């Protein structure tokens, strides 16, 4: 009776686990770094906070402009406001007035 004895190789046992590790690593990487991954979520949250800050600043500016426009409507026109706006636009002042120059960003 003939018998063949084969020595089993260890490489055959490592094929399936190595494929599983590669599969999990691929999807794990894209779950963190992908377009809809965890890292992108944090970036979108930071961008949301930044844009909400800009929105609040723009909204405050708009309310200020609406208030100033309301002061110039007929019936509520204040002569001091009109005089101030005209002087600022034309860059004029009277000889007996004191002019205090402020930086443009101090508004």
Order of alpha helices (4+ residues) and beta strands (2+ residues): alpha-alpha-alpha
